[in-house]
Amino acid sequence: MKIVIQNGRVVDPKNQIDQIADVCVAAGKIVSVGVPPADFHADREIGAAGLVVAPGLIDLCARPGGRLAAELRVAVASGISTLVCPPDLNPPLDEPELVERLMQEAADLGLARLLPLGALTQNLDGERLAEMAGLAAAGCVAFSQGKRPVLDTQSLLRAFEYAATFGFAIWMQPQDFYLSRNGFAHDGEVASRLGLTGIPVSAETVAIATFLTLAADTGVRLHLRRISSAAGMNMIKKARADGVAVTCDIGIHHLHLSERDIGFFDTLARFDPPLRGERDRDALRRGALDGAVALCSDHTLLSHDDKLLPFSEAKPGATGLELLLPLTLQWGREAQLPLIDTLAPLTSVPAAVLGRDDLGCLSAGATADICLFDPGASWRVTPQTLASASKYTPFMNRELIGKTKITLIGGAFCA
């Protein structure tokens, strides 16, 4: 089908485009931005006056749980065209057959594109290397332990060396097991007042130091997931300046919340890594301007029983797919950023992390993943307005601005 999207505000961070223009699509690819080719005759026209026409959003961390179809449908309705799924599923993604089955299930749905991370070690046990070559051939875009640690640093070194040899990327969540075990909140004023065992910032920085050292020694491409502290951001920035091939992402909740939002044991504000101090939050907000930092939903599918528990027993995480775009737009407004810079951590930056030139942009010949959203649409976060099966978020009853209207994936209408 040939489609022309007319008179929208086209915002493409990769190509530095921010203008009222038409976008032409044919055979699932971008044909042009601007004046349509003389021989282009659209089968369908979409009026986009008043809407932003942007590349489909790329979410580098989302856990759809056991409701794949429903959550991918929510992702599409939120403007997200590509989701990266961690390997710590049940069972973990440590065998090519499991990856192929998951990818086929997602492909059959015809919704958001699902890109899995393969297990770095067998059964995520942190000891024996998984069959990385087979997992990559099955469709894994990188390798990770999810939230599971590798305690033996020699095993970790071997994994980095193997990945570097074959050009595989490694994605790790930097959290030292021993410094973080039995902790439930940031090791600060609020945890002390509430009597909660704290997780110090050093749990993150010690792990980052280890990963960066091994990455520098082996030359592996390293992506650090869900950074939560100012110190961590500074270490990554310095490593990049020193030539280490490292990128990172930040969970969208950590740009807006701090340890104070725990209030009086509010389990909706329990996250992993934990919400940290206000200075850390402010540093993350500044750090998100770096061209190597992506923003992710950190969407976690949770049930009522997961959160209706004492703080120390409740599962960490929150719904995030539907909040990713409006919370990013809110960050951009508060930081007084141009829209082109606000959208980069959701489009061009994560595409670069994935090494996908065909995603996260509106270049001619790129995959026609397109998000049309109303930047001025106001809506309230309630259980009724959230389509996800997971209704648990610290932003409940907040008024947010920005709503997706249409999502195209590979030139096909999905929402």
PyMOL commands that set and color helices and strands:
alter all, ss='L'
color gray80, all
select helices_A, chain A and resi 68-77+96-109+122-124+132-138+153-166+177-180+189-194+202-218+230-241+252-255+259-262+267-269+278-287+304-307+321-334+339-346+348-354
alter helices_A, ss='H'
color red, helices_A
select strands_A, chain A and resi 3-12+17-26+29-33+44-47+52-55+57-59+62-63+80-85+113-119+142-144+169-172+185-186+198-199+221-224+246-251+293-296+299-300+370-380+399-409+412-413
alter strands_A, ss='S'
color yellow, strands_A
deselect
rebuild
show_as cartoon
